Amino acid sequence: MKGNAKYGQALLLGKGGFGSVYRVEETATGKLFACKVADGVGRKYLRKEALILREFKHPLFPFFKEAWEKDDKMFLCMEYVPGGTLEAFVQRRGKIPEATVTIIAAELAEGLALLHKRGYVYRDLKPANVLIRQDGRVKLLDFGCICRAEEVCDSLAGTPGFSAPEQFEKGCPRAVMDIYALGKIMQYMLLGGGEEGGFEKCKCKRRIRKMVDYCTKMESNTRLPSVEVLLPMLHGIKIQSNYWIMRDIWKRGEMNS
């Protein structure tokens, strides 16, 4: 890897708006890591992500290895997690069972609760930023859009269809924006990625429907006020096993490592 002799062979995993992601091998140990590379304006977002991963230690977040800059490029080396995105998972399998939806939502909510407690808002929660691991657990990816709550950010962020309406207006980010996005992700899984309006006809349990509805209220002051309020609801109905994911996805080898 350029600028760091510790890493050898690099395999391109994907490209985004602000840079590329590689799977790299640490020469001394043979261990695999993910390395993000960005130049130009992308360096600012990658520096922010490096700071966040260095600060937070949580199973939902990739662990931080190291970061460096060389020849106008920023490099961030972190945990490599084989798996596929939640977006690919849903596109491949369609509607996700309610019990699995609540497991994934609860894991995401626990990670968001930590961010919110420390005063951050994630701002870009969407299926493409959620990784499904080989054991069925999830990882949250891409922390470049994160901002301090109640502080004016220097840029707008978010993805139409998942981000709260007020997120595309100038102002201070608030935790309820992430709650809206989490509700939209639950909706996305329950519908199998179907059209947003289809949720009116979704045949899910009333308790789950109420959670989604309270998360996705258009007016921010009518949503659930915090992830801590949502977590007991999720834990109250979720099953204690992710067997469905392992059985129907990984044992069939339907997602690449």
C-alpha positions in Angstrom: 0.0 0.0 0.0 1.4 3.3 -1.1 3.3 5.2 1.6 3.3 2.3 4.1 5.6 -0.7 3.6 3.7 -2.7 6.2 1.1 -3.7 3.7 1.5 -5.7 0.6 -1.1 -7.0 -1.9 -4.2 -4.7 -2.3 -7.5 -5.7 -3.8 -10.0 -3.0 -4.8 -13.3 -3.6 -3.1 -15.2 -0.6 -4.3 -15.3 3.1 -5.1 -17.4 5.9 -3.7 -17.9 9.6 -4.1 -14.9 10.5 -1.9 -12.5 7.7 -2.5 -11.8 3.9 -2.8 -11.7 1.0 -0.5 -9.1 -1.8 -0.7 -8.5 -5.1 1.1 -4.9 -5.2 2.1 -2.6 -7.8 3.6 -0.3 -6.9 6.5 3.1 -8.3 5.3 4.4 -9.3 8.8 1.3 -11.2 9.9 -0.7 -12.0 6.8 -3.8 -10.5 8.4 -6.3 -8.8 6.2 -7.5 -5.2 6.7 -9.7 -2.7 4.9 -8.0 0.5 3.7 -9.8 3.6 2.5 -8.0 6.0 0.3 -9.1 9.5 -0.5 -7.8 12.7 -2.1 -9.1 16.2 -2.6 -12.1 17.0 -0.5 -12.4 13.4 0.5 -9.5 13.7 2.8 -11.6 15.9 5.2 -14.2 13.2 5.5 -11.7 10.4 6.0 -9.9 12.4 8.7 -13.2 12.7 10.5 -13.9 9.0 10.1 -10.4 8.2 11.5 -11.0 10.3 14.6 -14.4 8.7 15.2 -13.1 5.1 14.9 -10.1 5.9 17.1 -12.5 7.3 19.8 -15.1 4.6 19.7 -14.7 0.9 20.6 -18.0 -0.9 20.0 -18.9 -4.2 18.2 -21.0 -2.2 15.7 -18.0 -0.2 14.5 -14.9 -1.5 12.6 -11.8 -1.3 14.9 -9.2 1.3 14.0 -5.8 0.1 12.9 -3.9 3.3 11.7 -4.1 6.3 9.4 -1.6 8.3 7.5 -1.2 10.8 4.7 1.1 10.7 1.7 1.4 12.6 -1.6 -1.9 14.4 -1.1 -3.8 11.2 -0.2 -5.3 10.1 3.1 -5.2 6.5 4.1 -7.3 4.8 6.8 -6.6 1.2 7.7 -9.3 -0.6 9.8 -10.9 -4.0 10.4 -11.7 -6.0 7.3 -15.1 -7.7 7.7 -16.2 -10.2 5.1 -19.8 -9.9 4.1 -22.3 -7.9 2.1 -24.3 -4.7 2.6 -27.8 -4.8 4.0 -28.9 -3.2 0.7 -27.5 -6.3 -1.2 -29.0 -8.6 1.4 -32.5 -7.2 0.9 -32.2 -7.0 -2.9 -31.2 -10.7 -3.0 -33.8 -12.0 -0.5 -36.7 -9.6 -0.7 -38.8 -9.2 2.5 -37.0 -9.9 5.7 -38.8 -11.8 8.6 -40.0 -9.5 11.4 -37.8 -11.2 14.0 -34.7 -10.6 11.9 -35.7 -7.0 11.2 -35.9 -6.3 15.0 -32.5 -8.0 15.6 -30.8 -5.8 13.0 -32.6 -2.7 14.1 -31.7 -3.3 17.8 -28.0 -3.7 17.0 -28.0 -0.5 15.0 -29.9 1.3 17.8 -27.4 0.2 20.4 -24.5 1.7 18.3 -26.5 4.9 17.6 -27.2 5.2 21.3 -23.5 5.3 22.0 -22.9 8.0 19.3 -25.8 10.1 20.6 -24.6 9.8 24.2 -21.2 11.2 23.2 -22.9 14.0 21.4 -22.7 12.9 17.8 -25.3 12.4 15.0 -24.4 9.9 12.3 -26.5 11.6 9.5 -26.2 9.0 6.7 -27.8 5.8 8.0 -28.9 3.7 5.0 -28.8 0.1 3.9 -25.7 0.6 1.8 -23.8 1.7 5.0 -24.8 -1.4 7.0 -22.7 -4.5 6.6 -24.0 -8.0 7.3 -21.2 -10.1 8.7 -20.8 -13.8 8.0 -22.1 -14.6 11.5 -25.3 -12.6 10.9 -24.3 -9.6 13.0 -24.0 -6.1 11.6 -21.4 -3.4 11.3 -21.9 0.2 10.6 -19.7 1.7 7.9 -18.7 5.2 6.7 -18.5 7.8 9.4 -17.5 10.7 7.2 -20.8 12.5 7.5 -20.9 12.4 11.3 -21.4 15.8 13.1 -21.7 17.1 16.6 -25.3 17.4 17.7 -26.7 20.9 18.0 -23.6 22.4 16.2 -23.8 23.9 12.7 -22.1 21.6 10.2 -20.2 23.0 7.2 -22.1 20.7 4.8 -25.5 19.0 4.3 -25.5 15.2 4.3 -27.9 12.4 3.8 -29.6 10.1 1.3 -33.1 10.7 -0.1 -35.5 8.1 1.0 -33.7 7.4 4.3 -32.8 10.8 5.7 -35.2 13.0 7.7 -36.8 15.9 5.8 -35.2 18.6 8.0 -31.8 17.1 7.3 -31.7 18.8 3.8 -32.2 22.2 5.3 -29.5 24.3 7.0 -29.4 23.9 10.7 -28.0 21.9 13.6 -28.1 18.1 13.4 -30.2 16.3 16.0 -30.4 12.7 17.1 -34.0 12.4 15.9 -32.6 12.5 12.3 -30.9 9.1 13.0 -34.1 7.8 14.5 -36.0 8.7 11.3 -33.4 6.9 9.2 -33.5 3.8 11.4 -37.3 3.6 11.0 -36.9 3.9 7.2 -34.4 1.0 7.3 -36.9 -1.1 9.2 -39.5 -0.2 6.6 -37.1 -1.1 3.8 -36.4 -4.6 5.3 -40.1 -5.3 5.9 -41.0 -4.3 2.4 -38.1 -6.1 0.8 -36.9 -2.8 -0.7 -40.3 -2.1 -2.2 -41.8 1.3 -2.8 -42.2 3.6 0.2 -45.9 4.0 -0.2 -46.3 0.2 0.1 -45.8 0.3 3.9 -49.5 1.2 4.2 -50.3 -2.3 3.1 -47.5 -4.1 4.9 -48.8 -7.1 6.9 -46.5 -6.8 9.9 -47.4 -6.9 13.6 -49.1 -3.9 15.0 -46.3 -3.4 17.5 -43.6 -3.2 14.8 -45.8 -1.0 12.6 -46.2 1.5 15.5 -42.5 1.6 16.1 -41.8 2.3 12.4 -44.5 5.0 12.3 -43.3 6.8 15.5 -39.7 6.8 14.1 -40.6 8.1 10.7 -43.0 11.0 11.6 -42.4 13.9 9.2 -42.4 16.4 12.0 -39.3 15.9 14.2 -41.0 16.9 17.4 -43.5 14.0 17.0 -41.0 11.2 16.6 -39.6 9.0 19.3 -37.4 11.4 21.3 -34.3 9.1 21.7 -32.9 5.7 20.7 -33.0 4.8 24.4 -36.8 4.9 24.2 -36.8 2.7 21.1 -34.4 0.0 22.5 -36.7 -1.5 25.1 -39.4 -1.9 22.5 -37.0 -3.7 20.1 -35.6 -5.9 22.9 -39.1 -6.7 24.0 -40.0 -8.5 20.8 -36.7 -9.6 19.2 -35.7 -13.3 19.2 -32.3 -14.1 20.7 -30.9 -15.8 17.6 -29.8 -14.7 14.2 -30.3 -18.2 12.9 -32.5 -17.2 10.0 -29.6 -15.1 8.4 -27.0 -17.9 8.8 -29.4 -20.6 7.5 -30.8 -18.8 4.5 -27.8 -16.7 3.5 -24.5 -17.9 4.6 -25.0 -21.7 4.6 -26.2 -21.3 1.0 -23.1 -19.3 0.1 -25.2 -16.6 -1.5 -23.0 -13.7 -0.4 -19.3 -13.3 -1.2 -16.6 -13.0 1.4 
